[in-house]
Amino acid sequence: MHLGKEVSVVIPSLDEEVNLRRLLGELKGQRGVSLEVVVSDGGSRDATVALAERAGVTVVRAPRGRASQLNAGAAACSKPLILFLHADSLIPDENLLAKAVGSLQRYAQTSGNQRVAGHFGLKFDRQNPGNDFAYCYYESKSTLNRPGTNNGDQGFLMYREFFNELEGFDESLSFLEDQRLAEKIRIVGEWITLPGVLGTSARRFEREGFSRRMVLSAMIMALYRINLREFFERAPEIYRAQTESDRLQLSRFFKLIHQLLWGNGLRKCVSDWIGIGRYVRRNAWQLFYVIDVRNQFDRKRASNWLRFHDRFFAPATNFVVMDITSAVLTYAWFLIAWSYFSAKDR
């Protein structure tokens, strides 16, 4: 008996035969839920589509791009709840989805509002050693419900009516569709962290280089916040498909950013850098949270530096002079990092 736990699972795919086989098997083993699985394919050249068809799940074809594929998959759904998963997701607990659905439904019933979405905390599936603390930090951060912390790797679970009200994923860019939807949910609804953890592949970090991907991701978010769309138009490879990812060469991205910011004139350049500084200042909470996670990682006494940031540091630095100071420091970091990666990329 499923007690109304009916869920449509939407999985975008592109040459994901190996990962999809594993995920479909894990979904088949889920207990306490009735699942409708929709695979939305963006033009796979391997046996992804044939595998999905043999598994008896619904297959739709969509233009390549995660947003368009997710929207096409959602349009084929019939269950009251939708769960968006990546093809490289791992479900370690046969009761994970039943617990997640129950948590979301209870929250909606208690609050009297179905404008709620849930996400899982993450556990990285790693093939290579190293970066233990860094992975621990990102796993811990994935459990939070702060701006910029929710992305598609965590799985998005919500009522289908709420998703339709949000008008789906934004297809205007070929990436960041998950974070744009996440922030829209934060404005009109509410996020909750679902019980349990969802596995996700660390293959992008391992192929591209952990620190290189983190640096590029930070720059992407900063440039997105100041609406420097020309960067995304001229560097579409900044977020390649998982199956196409390779070691990142960062120096060309630094050069392009420098050219674009200075190419608009001194006044606009200064304004943009202040905007970047403001973004960095507002994300200073991550430095405080690193200390909390570090103490936990080292099994030291628990600390709450994140709370100190929210109560004291953030209000005390919320003015334009600190934005300018942050911009100067960020620009200095930018020049040093550009020099460093230029030497490494040779």
VMD Tcl script that draws the C-alpha trace (Angstrom):
set ca {
  {0.00 0.00 0.00}
  {1.52 3.28 -1.14}
  {-0.72 5.70 0.80}
  {-0.79 8.23 -2.05}
  {2.97 8.11 -2.60}
  {2.82 8.34 -6.37}
  {5.82 9.98 -8.04}
  {6.96 10.69 -11.57}
  {10.76 10.50 -11.86}
  {12.28 12.57 -14.68}
  {15.81 11.71 -15.81}
  {17.57 13.71 -18.56}
  {20.05 11.58 -20.50}
  {22.86 11.98 -23.01}
  {25.06 8.93 -23.62}
  {24.36 7.63 -20.11}
  {23.92 3.91 -20.82}
  {26.06 2.68 -17.91}
  {24.77 5.09 -15.26}
  {21.16 4.83 -16.42}
  {21.20 1.04 -16.16}
  {22.28 1.32 -12.53}
  {19.79 4.08 -11.66}
  {16.82 2.30 -13.25}
  {17.69 -0.82 -11.28}
  {17.81 1.15 -8.04}
  {14.48 2.85 -8.82}
  {12.91 -0.53 -9.49}
  {14.00 -1.63 -6.03}
  {12.38 1.29 -4.20}
  {9.72 0.28 -1.71}
  {6.59 2.06 -0.53}
  {6.14 4.25 -3.61}
  {4.51 3.96 -7.01}
  {6.92 5.30 -9.62}
  {6.43 6.47 -13.17}
  {9.88 6.87 -14.75}
  {10.41 9.22 -17.68}
  {13.77 9.33 -19.49}
  {14.17 12.48 -21.56}
  {16.94 11.95 -24.09}
  {18.88 14.72 -25.77}
  {20.27 12.71 -28.70}
  {22.30 9.86 -27.23}
  {24.63 8.03 -29.60}
  {25.03 4.97 -27.38}
  {22.41 2.44 -26.23}
  {20.78 4.78 -23.67}
  {17.41 4.96 -25.43}
  {17.30 1.24 -26.24}
  {18.12 0.43 -22.63}
  {15.32 2.67 -21.33}
  {12.82 1.20 -23.78}
  {13.74 -2.35 -22.78}
  {13.28 -1.36 -19.13}
  {9.69 -0.37 -19.93}
  {9.98 3.27 -18.87}
  {8.58 6.22 -20.80}
  {11.08 7.71 -23.24}
  {10.73 11.19 -24.73}
  {13.13 12.92 -27.09}
  {13.98 16.58 -26.67}
  {16.47 19.13 -27.99}
  {19.84 18.69 -26.30}
  {20.10 20.79 -23.14}
  {19.22 19.87 -19.59}
  {16.46 22.51 -19.21}
  {14.65 21.55 -22.42}
  {15.01 17.85 -21.62}
  {13.69 18.30 -18.07}
  {10.71 20.32 -19.31}
  {9.90 17.75 -21.99}
  {10.11 14.98 -19.42}
  {7.87 16.84 -16.98}
  {5.28 17.37 -19.73}
  {4.99 13.58 -20.06}
  {4.36 13.03 -16.33}
  {1.00 12.05 -14.84}
  {1.69 11.58 -11.10}
  {0.97 14.31 -8.52}
  {4.63 14.58 -7.49}
  {7.72 15.01 -9.68}
  {11.27 14.06 -8.75}
  {14.03 15.32 -11.03}
  {17.17 13.16 -10.91}
  {20.43 13.09 -12.85}
  {21.37 9.90 -14.64}
  {24.44 9.50 -12.41}
  {22.40 9.69 -9.20}
  {22.72 6.81 -6.74}
  {19.97 5.69 -4.37}
  {21.63 3.80 -1.49}
  {18.45 3.10 0.52}
  {15.47 1.14 -0.82}
  {13.17 3.29 1.33}
  {14.74 6.64 0.40}
  {12.00 7.88 -1.90}
  {9.15 6.72 0.34}
  {10.67 8.62 3.26}
  {11.25 11.69 1.10}
  {7.70 11.75 -0.23}
  {6.29 11.29 3.25}
  {8.39 14.17 4.56}
  {7.28 16.52 1.77}
  {3.61 15.57 2.12}
  {3.68 16.05 5.90}
  {5.28 19.45 5.53}
  {2.72 20.52 2.93}
  {-0.16 19.27 5.10}
  {1.14 20.97 8.25}
  {1.81 24.29 6.51}
  {-1.33 24.10 4.38}
  {0.77 25.03 1.36}
  {1.94 22.85 -1.51}
  {4.43 25.48 -2.70}
  {7.27 23.49 -1.22}
  {10.18 21.64 -2.78}
  {12.58 19.16 -1.24}
  {16.15 18.20 -1.96}
  {18.54 15.58 -0.57}
  {21.94 16.00 0.97}
  {24.68 14.56 -1.23}
  {27.28 11.82 -0.94}
  {29.92 11.85 -3.68}
  {30.75 8.57 -5.40}
  {34.51 8.92 -5.88}
  {36.94 6.85 -7.91}
  {40.12 8.73 -6.98}
  {41.59 9.55 -3.55}
  {42.31 13.06 -2.30}
  {40.38 16.24 -1.48}
  {38.68 14.47 1.42}
  {37.87 17.61 3.38}
  {36.74 19.52 0.29}
  {34.26 16.78 -0.59}
  {33.11 16.68 3.03}
  {32.50 20.43 2.93}
  {30.40 20.27 -0.23}
  {28.43 17.32 1.09}
  {27.67 19.23 4.27}
  {26.77 22.39 2.37}
  {24.32 20.42 0.22}
  {22.09 19.90 3.27}
  {21.57 23.66 3.72}
  {18.75 25.78 2.37}
  {20.62 29.00 1.71}
  {20.74 30.95 -1.58}
  {23.07 29.30 -4.06}
  {23.30 25.96 -2.24}
  {20.61 23.99 -4.11}
  {21.32 22.35 -7.45}
  {20.06 19.51 -9.59}
  {22.54 16.94 -8.26}
  {20.54 16.97 -5.01}
  {17.30 15.86 -6.68}
  {14.32 18.23 -6.80}
  {11.03 16.84 -5.42}
  {7.86 18.93 -5.68}
  {4.17 18.84 -6.54}
  {3.53 18.82 -10.28}
  {1.07 21.72 -9.96}
  {3.74 23.82 -8.24}
  {6.25 23.01 -10.98}
  {3.74 24.06 -13.64}
  {3.04 27.26 -11.72}
  {6.78 28.00 -11.83}
  {6.61 27.57 -15.64}
  {9.33 24.94 -15.64}
  {13.05 25.29 -16.10}
  {14.46 28.36 -17.82}
  {15.81 27.35 -21.22}
  {17.50 30.68 -22.03}
  {20.96 29.36 -21.03}
  {22.39 25.90 -21.52}
  {23.23 25.56 -17.81}
  {22.29 26.96 -14.37}
  {18.71 25.92 -15.05}
  {18.66 24.16 -11.69}
  {19.88 27.12 -9.66}
  {17.55 29.53 -11.44}
  {14.57 27.32 -10.59}
  {15.87 26.86 -7.04}
  {15.98 30.61 -6.43}
  {12.51 31.06 -7.95}
  {11.23 28.44 -5.50}
  {12.94 30.31 -2.67}
  {11.03 33.48 -3.60}
  {7.51 32.08 -4.04}
  {7.72 28.91 -1.94}
  {9.98 27.10 0.46}
  {12.79 24.55 0.44}
  {13.17 21.65 2.84}
  {15.96 19.11 3.22}
  {14.66 15.60 2.70}
  {15.69 12.70 4.97}
  {18.55 10.51 3.79}
  {21.31 11.18 1.27}
  {21.46 10.88 -2.50}
  {24.62 9.64 -4.16}
  {26.13 11.55 -7.06}
  {29.12 10.87 -9.26}
  {32.30 12.88 -8.70}
  {33.35 12.26 -12.30}
  {33.18 15.93 -13.37}
  {35.52 16.98 -10.55}
  {37.84 14.07 -11.23}
  {38.01 14.67 -14.96}
  {38.20 18.46 -14.91}
  {40.26 18.86 -11.74}
  {38.59 19.56 -8.40}
  {40.07 23.00 -7.72}
  {39.70 24.05 -11.36}
  {36.00 23.21 -11.43}
  {35.43 25.02 -8.11}
  {37.22 28.16 -9.35}
  {35.29 28.16 -12.62}
  {31.96 27.54 -10.86}
  {32.59 30.50 -8.52}
  {33.38 32.76 -11.48}
  {30.31 31.55 -13.36}
  {28.02 32.45 -10.46}
  {29.63 35.87 -9.96}
  {29.33 36.73 -13.67}
  {25.77 35.44 -13.75}
  {24.88 37.74 -10.84}
  {26.14 40.82 -12.72}
  {24.37 39.58 -15.88}
  {27.48 39.37 -18.07}
  {25.66 37.23 -20.63}
  {28.31 37.81 -23.29}
  {30.70 35.60 -21.33}
  {28.29 32.66 -21.50}
  {27.64 33.25 -25.19}
  {31.35 33.30 -26.03}
  {32.35 30.41 -23.77}
  {29.61 27.77 -24.13}
  {32.06 25.01 -23.17}
  {32.30 26.18 -19.54}
  {29.79 23.49 -18.58}
  {30.13 20.61 -20.98}
  {28.06 17.44 -20.76}
  {29.34 15.00 -18.15}
  {30.33 12.47 -20.80}
  {32.35 15.13 -22.69}
  {34.17 16.72 -19.75}
  {37.97 16.82 -19.63}
  {40.67 18.70 -17.73}
  {39.78 22.39 -17.63}
  {42.12 24.96 -19.12}
  {41.25 28.01 -17.03}
  {43.63 30.65 -18.39}
  {41.49 31.38 -21.45}
  {38.44 32.00 -19.25}
  {40.39 34.48 -17.12}
  {41.53 36.26 -20.29}
  {38.01 36.42 -21.70}
  {36.58 37.79 -18.44}
  {39.29 40.45 -18.33}
  {38.61 41.47 -21.94}
  {34.84 41.65 -21.47}
  {34.92 43.65 -18.23}
  {37.45 46.19 -19.45}
  {35.98 46.30 -22.95}
  {32.88 48.14 -21.71}
  {34.78 51.19 -20.49}
  {36.22 52.17 -17.13}
  {32.95 53.24 -15.47}
  {31.10 50.06 -16.42}
  {34.12 47.94 -15.48}
  {34.30 49.50 -12.00}
  {30.54 49.05 -11.56}
  {30.77 45.39 -12.58}
  {33.65 44.69 -10.22}
  {31.75 46.30 -7.35}
  {28.84 44.02 -8.25}
  {31.19 41.03 -8.12}
  {32.52 42.29 -4.79}
  {28.97 42.50 -3.44}
  {28.33 38.91 -4.53}
  {31.53 37.74 -2.83}
  {30.69 39.62 0.38}
  {27.24 38.09 0.52}
  {28.82 34.65 0.19}
  {31.40 35.23 2.92}
  {29.28 32.94 5.10}
  {31.00 30.02 3.36}
  {34.33 30.94 4.96}
  {32.72 30.78 8.39}
  {30.97 27.53 7.55}
  {34.30 26.01 6.48}
  {35.49 26.38 10.09}
  {32.41 24.58 11.41}
  {32.83 21.71 8.94}
  {36.58 21.55 9.57}
  {36.00 21.10 13.30}
  {33.46 18.39 12.58}
  {35.80 16.73 10.07}
  {38.65 16.71 12.61}
  {36.27 15.51 15.34}
  {36.93 18.62 17.40}
  {34.43 20.41 19.60}
  {31.41 21.61 17.62}
  {31.42 25.28 16.65}
  {28.86 27.65 15.19}
  {30.77 30.22 13.18}
  {27.99 30.27 10.60}
  {25.61 31.59 13.23}
  {28.20 34.24 14.20}
  {28.34 35.32 10.55}
  {24.57 35.62 10.27}
  {24.05 37.45 13.56}
  {27.06 39.76 13.62}
  {29.40 39.74 10.61}
  {26.79 40.04 7.83}
  {24.92 43.00 9.37}
  {28.19 44.76 10.25}
  {29.52 44.53 6.67}
  {26.32 45.26 4.75}
  {27.31 48.60 3.21}
  {28.89 49.83 0.00}
  {32.39 50.45 1.39}
  {32.65 46.73 2.16}
  {31.45 45.95 -1.36}
  {34.27 48.08 -2.74}
  {36.80 46.50 -0.37}
  {35.60 43.05 -1.39}
  {35.87 44.04 -5.06}
  {39.50 45.17 -4.64}
  {40.45 41.95 -2.85}
  {38.62 39.83 -5.43}
  {40.33 41.64 -8.31}
  {43.72 41.04 -6.68}
  {42.84 37.33 -6.33}
  {41.72 37.31 -9.98}
  {45.08 38.62 -11.23}
  {47.07 36.19 -9.05}
  {44.92 33.21 -10.03}
  {45.12 34.17 -13.72}
  {48.92 34.22 -13.52}
  {48.97 30.89 -11.67}
  {46.69 29.01 -14.06}
  {48.37 30.54 -17.11}
  {51.62 28.94 -15.96}
  {49.88 25.62 -15.18}
  {48.06 25.47 -18.53}
  {51.24 25.67 -20.61}
}
mol new
graphics top color blue
foreach p $ca { graphics top sphere $p radius 0.5 }
foreach p [lrange $ca 0 end-1] q [lrange $ca 1 end] { graphics top cylinder $p $q radius 0.2 }
display resetview
